[in-house]
Amino acid sequence: MKGLKEVKNRIRAVDSVSKITQAMQLVAASKMKRAQDFAVCSRPYLLHLSEIICCLSEKKIQKNKHPFFISREGRKRCIIVVGTDKGLCGVLNNALFKFIPREEEVSFISIGRKAMQFLSRNSYPLLASFSINDRVQYHEVLGICELISKLYLEGEIDGVEVLYPKFVNTLTYVPSLQRMLPMEGFHDVFNQMLKSVDLEPGHFQRDTRGLLFEPDVPQIIDHIAQIFLKYNLHQVLLEAKASEHSARMVAMKSATDNAESLSQELKLEYNKARQYAITNEIIELAASAMENS
């Protein structure tokens, strides 16, 4: 049986780890709540954007073809991999990285230090690497969208997809591969966005009146397409951050529970060792007394 001092030192070390993981759990919980609030607060913008989209008919979009809506036959794909900047978030990153395809003519853009390290370590063709903070501010998305728009319009890539952990609830985050470009079927993409906020496609009534667009329809469609791309990516990053903080909170809670359980086992072992030492001492005293008598 281990010595009392060794067990006592281990109990002290486990209790210290438990306090650290509990503090990290509380921090992750507060960040998770804030990330969820950001995702919910961004939804009114979707509702205002929908009012404009409902005024655009498929006929006008088809007549004024924008490059973002034209399907291409090329196979040059670009996948944006959204990982985390820090660890201690369970199997979130590993589960996501399993869905990264290794195919020819597929290039990657990483968001987050863990994604960049994984792609570099495994010799994936990495075009660029970005990092975002916990608040996922809108201006952080602009540089990423500018890069992929430039690559797509110049013909260096034929499609853009984003791989990220989609937030379902605190315990569930599903790796999801979502296409960003081209936007085939503008209203189909819009309907998917409505489902993400639990709204039916028929929630907004289309305006059947003859509308005039200023300065003209092509510029309006171009502007909306750019906004749609940026908002889509921004929403993806908000969900990814909510998944990250949820995974970290769950991982830290599990670590705290394990540490407390181990501490209880060590305290039981310590009490047994202490009782064993006292019993041995009593036996030795009794034996010595019997010999003297």
N, C-alpha and C positions, 0 to 999 in steps of 0.2 A: 504494500500500500504506500502511496506517495506520502512524503513528509508534510506536516502541517503547514510549514512555511511556504512550500512550493504551491500547495493548493490555495492558500490564502492569497498569494501573489497573483495567481491565475484568476481568482475571483475578482480581485481589484482591477485587473486588466480587462476582463470581460465586461464588468460594470462600466468602465470608462468607454469602451466601444459602444455599449448600449446607449449611453447618453449622447454620443456623437451621432449615431444613426437615427436616434429619435429626433434630434435637432434638425438633421437633414430631411427627415420625413416631414416635419412641420413646415420647413422652408419650401419643399417641393409641393406640399399641399396648397400653400398660399399662392405659389406661382401657377399651379394648375388651375386654381379658381380664377386667377386673373386672366390666364390664357383662354379659358372658356368664356369669360365675360367679353374679351376682345372679339372672339368669334361671333358671339351673339350680337354685339353692338355693331358689327359690320354688315349685318343683314339688311337694315333699312336702306343702305346704298343699293343693294340688289333690287329692292322693291322700286326704287326710283328709276333704276336702269331699265327695269321691266316695262315701265310705262312708255319709254322711248322705243324699246324693242317691239312692243305690240303695235306701234304705229307703222312699223316697217313690214311690208308684205314680202313673201318669198319671191314674188315677181320682180319687185324692185331690186332685191339682192342679186337675183340671177341676171338681171339686165345690166347691173353695174358690178361686174365681177371684181372682187377684191382678192389679192393673192392669198390671203389667209383662208379663203373659202374654196380654193381650187385644189382638187386632189391631184397628186403627182404619182407617176409610175415608178420613180426612183426608189431605191432601197436604203438610201443614206439616212439612218435614224440618229437622233440625238436624244439621250435619256438623261433627265435631270434627277439625280439621286439625292434625296433629302435625308441626311443623317443627323446626328447630334454633335454638338461641340464638346460635350463632356460625357464621361462614362457613368457607371453606377446607376444604370437604368434597365437592369435585367437583360433579357434577350431581345430587346427592341431592335437594336441595330443588326444583330446576327440574323434574326428572322427576316428583316428587310433585305439584307444583302444576298440571301439565298435566291431571291427573285431577279437578280441582275443577270441578264443574258450575256453569254460570251459568243458573239456572232461577228462575222466580218461586216464592215461598213457600218458599225455602230460605235458612235463616240459618246462621251459622257461629260456632264457638268456636275460638279459636286457642290452641295450646300451643307456645310457642317464639317468640322475637322475629322470626325470619325469616318465619314464617307470618303473624304479626300485621302485619308491614310489607307483605307481598304482598297480603293481603286488604284492608287499608286503602288501599293505593295503587291498587287496581283497583275500589274502591267496592263491595265485597261487604258485605252486612249482617252486621256483627260484633256478637254479643251480649256476649261477654266474651273476655278474654285472660288466659292463665296462663303461668307459667314454672316449670320444674322443674330441679333440679340434676342432676348426673351420677349420683348414687346412686339417684335415683328412689325416695325413701322413701315408704312406704305412706300416711303422713298427708297427703302432697301430693295424693293422689288424692281424698281425702275432700271437699275443697271443690268439685272439678269434678263429682263424682258428686252432691253435694247440690244443685248448681245444675241439672243436667240432670234429676234426679228431680223437683225442684220444678216446672220448666217442663213436664215430661211429665204429672205428676199434675194440674196446674192446667189442662191442655188447651191450653197455648200452643204446643206442638209435638206432632206425632203420631208421630214416629219419630226415633231418634237413631242416627247412624252415625259411624264414626271412620275417617279416612283417614290412613294411616301407612305408613312404609317397613318392610315385613315382613322380618325378618332371616332369610336362608337360610344363607349362609356369609360368609366374609370378603369375597368378591368379588361377592356377589349379594344385593341387597335390592330386593324387588319392591313397588311401590306397591299397597296393598291397602285396599279399602273394606269394612269389617266392620260389620254391624248390631249395635247394642247393645240398643236398645229399639224395639219390643216383642220379648220373647223368645218367639217362636212355637215351640212344641215344645221344652219345657225340656230334655228328654233329647237332642234333636237338637243343641242347643247344647253340652250336656255331652259328647256324642260327638265334636264338633269339638275340644273342649279336650283330650280323651284323645288324639286324633290328633296334636295339637301336641307331645305328649311321647312319641310313638311307642308308644301303647298301643291295643290293640284294644277296641271297645265291649264285648265279652264278658269283658274282664279281671276285672271285678267282678261277682260273682253277686248277684242281687237277693234280698233277704230276704223269703220268702213267709209269714213268721209274722205274726200279728195284733199290731201294735205300738201302744202308747199314746204319744201325744205330749203333753208338758206344756210350757207351760200348755194349748195347744190347737193343732190343725193350722194354722189361718189365721195365727197368730202365728209358728209355725215356718216356714211357707212365706214369709211376709213377710221374716223375718230372713234366710233363705237367699237370697231374691231380691236383697236389698240387698248381701249379701256377694258373691254371684255377679257383680253389676254392678261392684262395686269391684275385685274380683280380676281380672275380665276387662280392665278399663281399665288396671290396674296392670301386667298382663302385656304389654299393647299398648305401654305406655310403655317397659318394659324392652327390648322388641324394637327399638323405635324408637331408643333410646339405643345399643344394640349396633350398629345399622345406621349411626348417625351416626359413632361412633368408628371403625368399620371403613372407612367412606367417607373419613374424614379421614386415616386412616393410609395408605390406598392413594393418595390424592391427594398427600400429603406425600412418599411414597416415589417417586411418579412425578416430582414436582418435584425431589427430590434427584438422581434418575437423570439427569434432563434437565440439571440444573446441572452435574453431573460430566461429562456428555458435552460440554456447551458449554465447560467449562473445558479439557478435552482439546483441543478444536478451537482455542481461543484460544491455548493453549500451543504448538500446532503452528504457528499463524499467527505467534506471537511469535518462535519459533525461525527460521521462514522469513525474517521481517523482519530479525532479527539477522544471519542468514547473508547476506542481501542487502546489508545495510549494511557488513559486513566485506568481502564480495567487492568492492563498489564502492570501498571504501577501498584495498584491495590493488591494484585496477586503476588507481586514481588515482596511487598511489605508483609503480607500474611505469611508467605513462605519464610521470610526472615524471622518473623516473630515465633513461628513454630520451631525453627531450628534453635533459637535462643532459649526456648522453653525446654 
